[in-house]
Amino acid sequence: MRATLPGLAVGTLVAAGVVGVAAGPPDGAVMFAVAIAVILAVGLGLARVLGGVTGDSYGAVNKLVELSTYGCAAALYL
């Protein structure tokens, strides 16, 4: 199974919609931007260091995005 550009676009829009509904438009946009920044930074770093990504690196990115989103939500709501 390969990732296609339309599939990635749909997945991104669904994720943005869920975050926007769950957190509200302004806070959801901030959390979504933080998640995208973490994905890009870690993904580019892994690609440079490892020469690509593996299943374990996908899992690590998932956990880092989850933790950064929790931290962002805590900062916004406390």
C-alpha positions, 0 to 999 in steps of 0.5 A: 500500500502506497501513500498517494497525494490525494490520500495524504490530503484527505488524511490531513483535512480529517485530522485538522477537522477533528482537532478544530472541532475538539479544541475550537478554531483558534486553539485547534489551529495552534495545536495542529500547527505544533503537530505539523512542526514536530512531524516536519522537524523529526521526519526531516531529521530522521531522513537525514540521520537514517537515510529514510524512515522505518516503522519504529520511527513512525511510532516514535514520531506518533508519540512525539506528536501526541506528547507535544499536542498534550503539552500545547493543550495544557499550555493553552488551557491552564 
